[in-house]
Amino acid sequence: MNKTNKSVVLIILALAVLIPLLCGLSIKAMAEEYDTANAVKIIGIDGPGAGEQDIHLQTKPAFQEVEPLLPATIRVLSENGESDEVSVRWKSAEDFDHTDRYYYVLFPELPGQYSVPDDLELPYIVVWIDGGQGQDGQGQDGQVQEGGAIEGEEENVMLEPSFSPGTLRGSGNEEKTFYFLIDVMKLNNAAAAGIVSNIRAESNFRPNALGDNGTSYGICQWHNTRWTDLKNFCNANGYDWTTLEGQLYFLNYELINKYKFVVTYLRNVSNDAAGAYNAAYYYCAHFEIPANTQVVADSRGRVARDTYWPKYAGAVSAGIDAQEENSGYLKMYRLYNRSTGEHLYTYDMNERDTLVMRGSWNYEGVAWLSPRTSDYPVYRMYKAADRAHHYTMDENERDTLCGLGKYAGRGRGWTYEGIGWYSALPVFTDENSPEADGYVPLHRLYNPKYPMVSAHHYTADLNEVSVLLTRGWVYEGTAWFGAKAAKE
């Protein structure tokens, strides 16, 4: 047989194989198109309500061990008004068997003959992994376990846990985390619920949780270099990096300094169930960034909305009483440290009372009223070496002292603690102008006898200003504006 004949034979054989295959694919595609066009459209699903059929386990098993615990059917309402009981399988938003989480959100998968519109929210079941939540770094058995792993497995890595000195408000690590977010970071309840939902999934609030084969650590599962950043921050600022307290203050620092856009978003979510969902979703998508990000962020948003928002919606930040909340203003408390000579200002009653109980601080009363919020933040900083605080509305001054932005790595020993409170007016407002009428300027003075920023003082009392000027203090102008001061 010559080459031409051989080529013809090969072509014929190839066509004999390909034509049936192509026809089969076309028939299959047509069948699938037909099935889609004739699918039963679902307009409602009568599945378990939020929390109704959640599963609580002490340790995380394989998914095949969870499946028998799940409902085998759910009832659906079709477009023609018929209600059917249909068999379902459940699918986890995250890879159940190959990730270390402390809860998993499961969604039902309906048979192919049913069409679910995009705007129909599917019911879900949460599998909670409860084992291991302890107090301030202690696991259930007092040992560190790899995040989400079953107790006793060889890959668990043991560390000696440390304990927080108990300065955080709340009765357990979950509560302490929530109250830190509203007391210190000054987030609203919805934003705090969103972060709590994420931390529950990552670590169950265990500061000693290890994950990713021992490369991620703590309540937020800081990975590799971020774990190193946690250690460096805590060592430089007098915190223990293995405790809840140290990790929460690092979270505050990291968000403010490296994820400012996330903080900005969180500070602007609505304080309601929808805000809790949005906060959890955004925090997950832009801070945690897990695999399958959108699906996981949606699942954590649902848990924030349906579990943590109802739980914490009525919580009140320390230092905010009903009278202040109704008035729209916060009382700013003034304290004096007899040992260092520092004056400290805070609206946090818990901070005020804690400092007074320590013995070296005197409470001097309400100095002024601050707006609950405004477009004019006052930044709070702390210098451990001087045991002193400093306050400013000037972002450049803040960045210079704390080594932020273009001054990164060139700070002067100060740690940025976040927004302390808000000014009623921009700092450049003329206090004698009509715009300033009814507002109280806070005056800033500096003592040149002390070559450090901690020698600043702030007061609304013009008589105090005059007295300090006679003692060598230098007047530096208006620091910020408050409303008329109140007396307790």
N, C-alpha and C positions, 0 to 999 in steps of 0.2 A: 504494500500500500504506500503510495507516494505521500509527500508532506501535505499536499493540498487536501487529499481525501482524509488524512488523519485530522486535520484542522476542522473539517466539516463534521466529522464524527464527534469530536470533542464539543463543538458548539451545540450539536443536537442533544448530546447527553446533558450538557449544562442547562439547556432550556428545559429539558425533561424534569430536572430537579427544581429549577427556579419557578417555573410557571405554577405548579400546584402550591408551592410555598407562598408566592405572591398572592395567589387567589385566596389562600387560606387567611392571610393577613387582612386582605380587603374585606372578606366575609366577616372576620372577627371585628374589624373596625366598624363595619356597618351594624353589626349586632350590638356593639357597645353604644353606638350612637342611638340606635333604636331603643336600647334599655334606658339610656339617660332621658330620652324624650318621653318615655312612658313610665318613668320612676314616679312613685307615690310621693307627692309633695307634703312635707310635714309642717304644720303651723303651730304645734304645741307638743311638749313632752312632759309627761307626768312622772318625773324622776324624783329622787330623794332631794329634799330641801337642804340648805346649807347646814351642815353639822348633824343632820338626822341619821345618817348611816356611816359616819366617820368611824374609822378603825384605829384603835390605840394599841400599839405594841411596844414592849420594852426594848427589844432588839430588832434589827432589820433582817428579815428572812429573804429568801429568793422570791421573786415575783410569783412563781408557780405555787408557792405556799399561801400567797395572799388571794389568788384567784377564787378558791372555793368560798372565801368569806364575802365575796361580792355578789350583788343581785344578778341573777341570770337573765332577767327580763325587765323591761320597762314599758310603760304604756305610752303610746304616741297618738296624737290627734292629727288626722290627715285633712287635706284641703276639702275633701268632700264631706267632712263632718264625722267620719267614722273613727272609732277609737279601737286601736289594736294593741294587743300584748305581743311585743316582739323580743326575740332573743338578742342579747348584746354581748360583746366582749368589751373589756375595759382596758384602756391604754393610758400609761403614765405620761405626763407632760415632759418628764425627764427620764433618762435611761435608768430604770429602777435598779437593775442588777449591777450596773457599772459606774454608779455615782455614789457619793457619800453625802446624803441629805438627812435632815431630821423631820421632814414631811414630804409626801409626794401627793400630787393632785392627779386623780384619775378621771378620765372622761369616757363616756360610752361610745362604742363604734357600732352604728346601725348597719343592718344588712344592706347590700347594694341596691335593692329595689326601692329604697327610701331616699328621698332628696331633702337635705336639710339646708334651708336658706342661711346665708352668711350672718344675718342679723338675729338669728334665733340662738339664744344662749343655752348651751347644753348644761344639764345638771352635772354635778361632780361629787366625788367622794374623796376625802382627805385621809391618807394613811399617815398617822402621826407616829413617829419614833420617839417615845417618851423617855426611854432609859438614859440616865446620865446627867440630867439637869440637877445641878447642885447649887451651893452658895459660894459666890465669890471665888470661882476657880476650882471648886472641888466637884469631881464627878460623883456619881451615885455611890461608887465604891471607893472614893478618895483617890482614884488613879486617873491618869490621862489616858483616853482611848482615842484611836484614830476615828475621825469624824464619821459617824454613821455605820461603822463596822460592828459586826457582832462580837460581843464580849468573849474573850478567850482565844480569839484567832491569833495566829502567830505574828501577823503583820502589825498588830497593835504596838505602838511605841509608848513607853512609859516615861513620864517626866514627873518631877516632884512639884506639885501645885503649891502656889503661894496664896495668901489670903489678903483681901482688901481690908483696910482698917475700919471699914464700916461707915464711911462718910457719905455714901450714896443713899438717897431716899428710896424707900420701898422695902418690901418684905422678902423678895426673891430676885434672882437675876433678871427675870423678865420685867418685873415692875421697876427695878432699879434702872434698867436700860430705858424704859419708856419715860420715866420721870427725868432722867438725865437729858433726854432729847427735848423735853419741853421746858425744863428748868434752866439748863446750861446753854443748850443750842438754840433755845427760844423758838422752836418749831411749834406749829399748832398740832392739835391732837391727831388730825388726819395724817399729816406728814409723819408724825412719830409712829403711828400705827403702820404706815407703809414700810418704814425702816425695820420695825419690830418683826413684821412678817418675813422680811428677808433674812434677818439675823436668826430667827427661829429655824428657817430652812438650812442655813449654813452651819450652825453650831449648837442649836438649842441653848444659846446664851452661856455656853461653857467656855471660859477663857482658855482652858487647857486642851481644847479640841484640836486634834491633828488630822489632816487630810492630805489627799494627793500624794500618797506614799511618803508621808512625813515631811513634805515640802511646803505645806500650808498650815497656818496656825491661828488660833484665837477665834473670837466671836465672829469676825468677818472673813476668816480663812485667808489672812494675808499671805501671799505667795512669794517665796524666794526673797528678792530684794525688798519687797514691801514688809516682809517679816523683819528684815534687818532694820528698815526704817522705824518700825515699831520699837525695837530695842533701843535704837539710838535716841529717839524722841524721849522715851521714858527715862533712860539713864541721864539725859541732859536736864530733865525737868523734875526730878525727884519722885517719879512714879515707878512702881514695880510692873514691868511689862507682862508678867504672868497673871496679873489680877484684872478683874472686870473694870475697876476704876481706871487703871493705867490705859487699858485698851479703849475705853470710851473717850478719854481725853485725847488719845491719838486719833481716833475716828473723827473727832471734832476738828483736830488740827489738819488731818489729811483732806477732809471735805472742804474746809475753808481755803486751804492753800493750794490744793491740786485739783479740786473738783468744784471750783466756785460756781460754775454753771449749774451743777446739780443742786447746790445749796440755794441758788437763786430760784430755781424751779420749785424746790420744796417749800420755800418761804411764801410762795404765791399760790399753792394749791388751796382749793376751797375747803373749809373745815366741815366736811360732811363725808358721807359714805363714798361718794364719787371721788372726792379728794384723796381719800385713803387708797382707793384703787389706783388713781393716777400717780400718787407718790410712790407706791410700791413698784408699779410698772416702770416708772422712769428711773428710780434708784437701781433696780435690777438691770435695766437695759444699759445704763451709763456708768454704773459704779461696779456692780458685781460682774456683769457681762458673762453669764454662763453660756455653754453650748445650747443651741436651739433657743436663742435668746428671746424671741418674741413670744413663743409658746410658754416658756418658763415665766417670763415677766407677767403674762396674762394670768397664769395660775397663782402667782404670788399676789397679784393685785386683787384677785377674788378672795383670797384668804384674808388680806388686809381689810377689805370691805365687809366681809361677812363674819369674820371672827374677831379681829382686833379692834375695828371701829366700834362695834356694839359694846365691847368690853371696856374701852377707854374713852368713849365719847364724852362722858361727864367728868373726867379727871380735870383737876385745876392745878395749874403750875404753882409751886411754892412762891409765896410773896404776892400773889394776886388774890385779894379778897373780893367779896361780892360788890362792895361799894366802889372799889377801883375799877372792876370789870364793867360795871354799869356806867361809870363816868367816862370811860375811855382813856383814863390816865392811870399811871402807876406811881405810888409813893416811892421816892428815892431816899433810902436810909443812909445816914452818915455815921461812920464809926471811926474811932481814933485808937491807934496802937501806941500804948504807953512805952513800949520797948523800942520801936523803930521811928516813932514820930509821924508815921504815915496816916493819912485819912483815906478811907475806902468808902466807895459809894456803890450801893446795890439796891435793887428792888426785891431781892429774894429774901423773904423772911427766914427761910431755913438757913441761908448763909449767914444772915445777921445774927440769929440766935446761936448758931454753932460757934461763931467767932467769939461772941460774948461769953459763952460757957467755957471757952478755953482759958479765960482769965486775963489775957493781956489786952483785950479790946474793950473800949467803952462805947456804948451806944449813945449818940448825941442827938437823935431825933430825925425828923423828916426834913431834908434839905430843899427839895423842890418836887414838883410833879412832872413826870415824863409822859409823852404820848405813848400809847401802847404800840403804835407803829407810825412811821412816816417815811418820807424819802430821804431823810437826813440821819444816817446812823452815827453813833458815837462808838468808836472802837476801843476795846479794852485789851491791855497788854500786861504781862507780868515778868519781872526780872528776879529769878531765884536768888542770884548772888546778893542782891540788895533787899530781898523780901519786900518788894514794893510794886505797886500798880501804877500804870499811866493810862491816860485817856485822851483821845483826840478824834476830831472829825476829819483830819487831814490824812488822806490815803498815802500821800508821799512820805509823811512823817512816820506813819505806821510801817510802811514797807522798808524805810531806812533803818528803823530801830529793830525790826524783826527779820530783816534779810529776805524780804519777799519781792516778787516781780523782778525788775531789773537789778535789784540789790541782792538777789539770791546768793547765799554764801558769804555775804558781807554784812551780816547783821551785827548788832551791838549787845547781844546777850539777852534780848527781850523775846518773849514768846507771845504770839498773837492768840488771844483767848476768844476772839469772836466779837460780835456786836454786844456791847454792854447795855445800851438803851438807845433811845432815839431823841433827837432834838426837834423842837416844835417848828424851828425856822432854819434856813440855811445859815451857816456860820458867818457869812459876809454881810448879813443884814445889819443895817445901822440900828442900834438899840434905841435911838431917839426918833426913828422914822415912824410914820403912821402904821406901817406893817408890823412893827414890833409892839404896838400898844396892847397891853394886857398880858404880855409874855415876860418872863423873868430871865434876864441874861445871867449866865454863869460865868464869873470872871476867873481868869487864869493868871496865877502869879508864880514867880520862880525865885528861889533862894540861891543867889550866886555863891554863898558860902559852901555849897555842896556841888562838886563838879559832876553831877549826874542828873538824869532826867527825873529820877524819883523824888527830887526836891520840889516838884510842882505841887500847887495847891489850887483848889477850885471852890468857889463860894458865890452865893447869890447875895451875901450880906455886904453892903457897901461900907458899913462901919468896920467890919473885919478887914476889908481891903485896906482901909485907911490905916488901921493899926499895924498891919503887916508892912505897909510901905515905910512906916517910921522905924521899923526894925530891919530894914535893909532888903526887903523883898522887892522884886522888879515886876511891874504890871505888864502883862503880855497881851491883854485884850480879852474879847469875848470868846469863850471856848465853845458854848452851845446855848440853846434857849430851852427853858422849861415854861410850864404854865405857873400860875400863882401858887406859891408853896402853901402846904396845909399843916396844921398842928394835930398831933394825935391826942 
